[in-house]
């Protein structure tokens, strides 16, 4: 089968001026200093070659048939090479093309995920135990980045709802908070002030329990590569990609809306809900269209990233311009 080579234009890569403008003014000087230090650290190193082949296979994958649930799509899947070499993962690098090389060697075993907070049965799961407990499924989901590019990715994982049922949320639980590993030795860009570490995210409980919401452990039938959020990450296909927190170590059920990293960094640009909505522009660019990695030209952005039929009812009566 001939796979079309992904071509990533320089226009798709955030330029230095735009990137620096993402940070608020109060932290601008710190960002320049730490980014410069990181640049010195890597300046003398040769970038490793792109990741071009798959890794460890995931056994016993259940492939649900397309049935209108949104679990699959007939759109062309983005090639493995593109998915694993064009990444947003600031813990390793702010350069989308540099993440894969700098994440090589990231150790993901052993790995534990703590599920705690307002639950009747809190537990710290060993990841291997969790994967055996939860049947792995393949879900072919679209992923859209707030910067205007998108991919179609065959994720492997399990519904977050199945894990939450195991710990039995209490009646006081209204939100689910997530936290990424904080370990500057293993994630070198955490030594900088690019973001407030560790990375944190959150969902409403009904969003977390929705059948489309999964915890991914792989893609293309392979164990999840480090640059894509290994060993376990959240995937919420109707929201912008930054909501899909990577390398998760803690899941906590809470009553109040939890803080989220990009909402902390720039609350006027990144709201808590972060649903894909072509009618709400980012303050510095339009969200009306997007570029699918590997395609020429642009395409219209779909409401809820094309998952409106499955999720629009979650937001009935809400002003999606205010709750962006």
N, C-alpha and C positions, 0 to 999 in steps of 0.2 A: 504494500500500500504506500503510495507516495504521500508524504506529509509535507505540507507547505511550510517553508522556513519562515519563522517569525522575524519580522524586520522592525526593530525598535528605533524610531527616529529620534534624533537629538531633541526635537521639540517635545517629546514625551518625558524627557528627563528634567526635573526641576532645576532651574538655573540658580546660581548662588544667591542673587539678589532676592528672588522670590522665596527661597528657603529661609534666608535670614529674616525676612519680613514675617514669617510665620510665628516667630517668637515675640513675646510682648516686649515693650521697650525697656522695662525695668531689668530684664534679664539679658538684654542684647549684648552688653559687654562681656558677660560671662560666657555666652555662647560663642562669640568670636574667639575668645581665648582658648576655650576647651576644644573647639573645632580645629583651631590651628595646631594645638598640641597633638590631636589625633592624626592630623595630616602629617606631622613630622614623624609620628610613630610608624606610619605605613609608607612614607615616601620612598624609603630605600628598599622596599620589598617588591618583588615581582608578583603580580596578581596570578593566582592559580588558574589553570584553564577552566572553562565553563564545565559545569556538570552536564554530562551528555548521556548517561546511562542510568538505569534503574538500580535499586538496591535490594534489600531483603524483601522477599515476597510475604504477603499477608495471607494466611491460610483461612479456609472456611468463610469466604466472603459470600454473603447472601445478596443476590441482585434482584431487588423488587421490580416487578414489571411496571412500566409507565401506566398510570391509571387516573391521570388528572390530578394526582396529589402534588405534583411539582417535583417529585423525587428524581425526575429525569427530563431530558430535553433532546430533541433531534438536531440541535445546533451542533456545528463542528466543534470538537474538543480542541482546546489549545494544546499545542505540542508540549510534551514533557520538558523538552529543553528550554522552552520559554518560561514555563511555570517555575522551573528551578533555577533560573538565571536572571529573573527580573522580579525583585522582591522588595517589599517594604518591611524592614525589620531593624528598627533603629538601635536595638541592643547590640547589633554588630556593625552597622554602618548606615549612614544617611544616603549613601550612593546605591541606588537600586541594582546596578550592575556589579556592585562590589560585595554584596551580602554573602553570596554563595561561597566565594573564596575565603572570606573571613570567618565563616561559620564552620568550615571544614574542621573536623576533629572535635566538634562540640559533643561532649559526653552526655548521653541521655539515659544511661543505665548505671545504677538503679535510679528510679524516679517514683516519687510519691505525690499524690494529690489529696489534699485535706478538704473534706466537705463538712462544714460546720455552721455555727450560728443557730438560727431558729429552726432547728430540726430535732426530732425525737431520737434519732439514731446517728449522731455524728460519727464520722469514721475517717481514718487516714488510709487511703487505698494505695497499695503497691500497683503500679501501672500494669505490670504483667498480669496480676490478679484481676484487675479491672477489665482488661481486654478479654480475658477468658470468661468473665462473668457476663459481659455484654456482647451479643452477637454482632459481628462486624458486617456492615452493609455498604454497598456502593451507591452513592448519590451524585448524580451529575448536575452540578449547580453552576449558575452564572455568579461571578464575583465582579462587582464594580467598585473601582477606587474613586474617591472623591476628586482626585486630580484629573479624571476624565478618561481613564483607560479601563478595559474590562477583559475578562478571561472566562472560559468555560472549563471547569475543572472536575474530573471524576474523583471525588473525595471518597475515602474509606473511613467509616466511623460508626457511631451509634447515637441514637437520640438522647439528648441531654435529659429529657423527661424520664427516661428509664433509670438514670442514675439518681435523680432527685426523688423518685418514688422509693428507692432503696433507703434513703435517709429520713423519709417522712417529714416534710415541711410542716411546721405548726401553723395554726390559724393566724398568727401574727406576721408571718412571712409574706412580704409583698414584692420584694426585689431580690435579685441574685447578683452578688458582687464577685468579680474574678480578679485574680492577681497572677502576674508573670513571675517566674523565677528572678530573684535578685542575686546575682553572683558576678561581680565585675571581673573576676579571674576567668570565668568561662564566657562571659558576654562583655568583651572589652570596651564597647562604646558606653557602657554604664559608668565608666570612669569619667565621662564628660557630663556637662550640664545641659545637653541637648533637650532632655525631658526630665521631669521629676520621676525618679525611679523608686520603686518598681512600677511598671506599667499596670494600670488598673482599668477595668471596664465594668459595665453593669447592664442588666436587662430587667424589665418588669417580669414578675413571676409568670404571667400568662405568656409572655414572649418566650421565656426560657422553656416553658412546657410545650410550646407549639411543635408539632411533628416535624417541621422543616429544620428546626434548630438542632444541630448535632455537635458532638465533640469528635473531631477528626483525628485519626491516628495514622492516616496514610493517604496516598493519592496514586492514581493509575495502578492500583493493586499492589503498591509498594509501601513499605514503612515510610512514614513522613520524613522527608529530608530536613536537616537542621534549619536551612534557610527558609523553609516554609512553615516553621513553627513547631518542630519536633520537641518532644515526642507526642504531644497532645495539644490541640488548639480548638477554640470555638469557631464555628461557622454558622453565620446567620445570613442567609442568602439575600434577603430583601433589604438589608442594611449595607451602608458603605463598609468597605473592607477593613477600616481601622477598628470597627466594633468586634471583629473576629480575633480576639486576643490570642497570642501565641504562647507556647511553652508554659502552660498553666500549672500552677502548684497549689492554688487555693481557690475554693468556691465557698462563698459564705452567704447564707440567706439572712436578710435583714428587713427591717420595717421601713426605714427611710431610704429615699433614692440615693444610691451610692455615688461617690465621686468617680469621674472617668477622666483618663489622662488628657485627651485632646480638648475636652470641655474645660479642664483646668487651665490648659495652656492658652486657649483662645476661645473663650465662651461666646464671642460674637460670631465665630466661624463654625464651631462644632458643637451642636446641641447633644443632649443626652440621647434622644431617640435616633437620630442619624439615619432615618429611613431614606432610601433612594427616592427622590422626588424631583423630577425635571422642572417643576414649577417654582422651586425655591432655589435661587442662585446662591452659590458661594459668594461672599462679599467681593471676591477678586476675580471670579470667572463664572461663566454660565454652566449649568448642569443639564442643559437641554439636549446635548448629544454626547457621544462617547466614541472612542476608538477601540475596537476589539483587537487585541494584540495578534498580529499575524495577518490582519486584513488591511486593505488599502481604503482610504477614506474614513468617514465617520458615519454613525448610525444614530437614530433618535434614542434617547434614554427612555426606558419604560418605567412607569410608575411602580414603586416597590420592586424595581429591578425585574419586572415581569411576573411577580408573584402576588399581584393584587387579588386575584381570585382566592388565594389561600389565606391572605393575612389582612386584607383591608378591614375586615370586621373587628379586628383588634383595636382600631382607632376610630370607631364610630363616634361621631359627636365631637371629636378633637379638632382643633385648628392646627393643621399640619404646617402652617407657616410660623406659628408661634412655637409649637412643639416640633422643632426641626431636628 
